[in-house]
Amino acid sequence: MAHYLKIWLASARYSLVRMMMFRFDFFLWSTVELVWIVVNVLMISVIYSHTDRMAGWSKYEMLLLVGTSMLIQRLLMGFFWSSIFEMSRNIRTGNFDFFLAQPGNVMFMATTRKLDPDSLINSVAALAVIVYAALQLHLHPSTLDLVVYASMIFSGLMIHYSILVSTISVAFWITNAQGIEGSYFTLTEFSRLPREAFKALAGRILFVWLLPVVVVSNVPANTLLHGFSPLFALWLFGAAIGWFAFTVWIFNRGLKRYSSASS
Amino acid sequence: MLPSLQKYRHSFLIGIQSNLVYRWNFAVRGFFSLFHLAVVFILWSAAYEGKTELGGFRLDQTITYFVMLVVLQFFIGAFNEDYQISEEIRNGLINQFLLKPINYFGYRFSIYAAARMVSGLLVIIPLLVALPFLKDYLTFPHEWWRLAIGLPAMALSAVIQFSIAYCFGLLTFWFLEIQGFVILSMAIEMVLGGQIFPLDLLGPKVLNVAQYLPFYYQMYFPAAIFTGRLNDWTLALRGLGFELVWVLVLLVLNQFLWVRGLRRHTAVGG
């Protein structure tokens, strides 16, 4: 464990040094991420300027949900996106060899190499949206509630990471998987919707239970709003473990097919 | 005049061929837009719960508006033209165009027109698949002036879409990496172009200000004409005039950036 922590810290140091080298880039991307957060908040404000409730959720409850969804997404972008995004290109070009020669688990090395400090900075902005919504709702979560919420965010991050890595792992089979990461963003659109808005049974089965993109944001938000629900918490933690195990399996199956591309 | 246009016809035909190679990418993208429509449907159905109208429009009118946006996106939206131009500048591929009797804007626009023709026709397939689910929520007004003004508005929107992408592509003459600018601009374009929510929901004051910006004409204006969110033909005609002014402004800006950018450009190698 300490060995992996040391490797990860070295990668984090490298990413920070890189950020200091390209300061304007860092500033620009931080602004980009912040603007997208503002766009999401604006959308909620505009819709709620015409209605009081959506699927039983008030404006600030919805803001808490969207903030939670954005927090998970920003953490994913900050810790893993750049590395995972490069994976399909590295598999195609043969640069993936580089990770095979490193002193650690290949999936860990390939998906944690680069950090995006701009996304991590903006996870603070997403957190600010959550705190603002909680203050408007006069919520007073206990320390235990906050610990449970944080562990649910971690589980949500694990689910998003797993869905993304297993999607990109398709590149081991079809080689040219460029653009496939776009499908992840389409799926995350569902995580900003309240579970109660899914009226059709097919949509509920697909997006709430099979692909837990809705549960990922709804369960932590509901924990802050209405307290701990053991059934949904169990589903979230179970889904996180299940999806992660599936991802490790699919990644390793794909790795066996990897044949490099050198001449 | 006509012989000089022949070369653009050829680049258009080559554009069709090279885009047909990526037909599956466009088709997959088209099918994923159905997921986006599912999000739109779930979100706006929840917003309309217990209400017949929102901002003066019914749920079916709002769903029709978002379906129209998907159609426009695939027929006139600039997908990755900015990156392609940026790559050609960065890799020096643009040098070949400096020595040939062809206008780079014209060449790129013909490729863009070909690409959108392919992607536009391909998006019809997923929309036909979704038609049984969508048909109860599609409602189009029938006045003749909507086609007479909407189609030219759509054509001018295509020029605005492409021109903005072209401007961002040319920024590579000054900045090596333009991705940040593109994504930042995309957020602004999506809000002020009415792709996140219909602009009329912002109220008459904001809508009035938005009409003076080019983003309004990228998507919202033609979509509003076709789907009945803009119901006065004199206002539509006035909008078409503003759109034409923006087209001219952007074309001048394109030329200005091209001339200034080339002064900074260094062609290396043989």
HADDOCK unambig.tbl for C-alpha pairs under 7 A between the chains (distance, minus, plus):
assign (segid A and resid 28 and name CA) (segid B and resid 180 and name CA) 6.26 0.50 0.50
assign (segid A and resid 29 and name CA) (segid B and resid 180 and name CA) 5.81 0.50 0.50
assign (segid A and resid 32 and name CA) (segid B and resid 180 and name CA) 6.79 0.50 0.50
assign (segid A and resid 32 and name CA) (segid B and resid 183 and name CA) 6.70 0.50 0.50
assign (segid A and resid 32 and name CA) (segid B and resid 184 and name CA) 4.95 0.50 0.50
assign (segid A and resid 35 and name CA) (segid B and resid 187 and name CA) 6.98 0.50 0.50
assign (segid A and resid 36 and name CA) (segid B and resid 187 and name CA) 6.31 0.50 0.50
assign (segid A and resid 43 and name CA) (segid B and resid 196 and name CA) 6.87 0.50 0.50
assign (segid A and resid 43 and name CA) (segid B and resid 197 and name CA) 6.92 0.50 0.50
assign (segid A and resid 46 and name CA) (segid B and resid 201 and name CA) 6.88 0.50 0.50
assign (segid A and resid 46 and name CA) (segid B and resid 202 and name CA) 6.61 0.50 0.50
assign (segid A and resid 50 and name CA) (segid B and resid 54 and name CA) 6.19 0.50 0.50
assign (segid A and resid 50 and name CA) (segid B and resid 55 and name CA) 6.73 0.50 0.50
assign (segid A and resid 51 and name CA) (segid B and resid 47 and name CA) 6.67 0.50 0.50
assign (segid A and resid 54 and name CA) (segid B and resid 46 and name CA) 5.06 0.50 0.50
assign (segid A and resid 54 and name CA) (segid B and resid 47 and name CA) 5.06 0.50 0.50
assign (segid A and resid 55 and name CA) (segid B and resid 46 and name CA) 5.24 0.50 0.50
assign (segid A and resid 183 and name CA) (segid B and resid 32 and name CA) 6.95 0.50 0.50
assign (segid A and resid 186 and name CA) (segid B and resid 35 and name CA) 6.77 0.50 0.50
assign (segid A and resid 186 and name CA) (segid B and resid 36 and name CA) 6.42 0.50 0.50
assign (segid A and resid 189 and name CA) (segid B and resid 39 and name CA) 6.81 0.50 0.50
assign (segid A and resid 190 and name CA) (segid B and resid 39 and name CA) 6.17 0.50 0.50
assign (segid A and resid 193 and name CA) (segid B and resid 43 and name CA) 6.76 0.50 0.50
assign (segid A and resid 197 and name CA) (segid B and resid 42 and name CA) 6.18 0.50 0.50
assign (segid A and resid 197 and name CA) (segid B and resid 46 and name CA) 5.80 0.50 0.50
assign (segid A and resid 198 and name CA) (segid B and resid 42 and name CA) 6.54 0.50 0.50
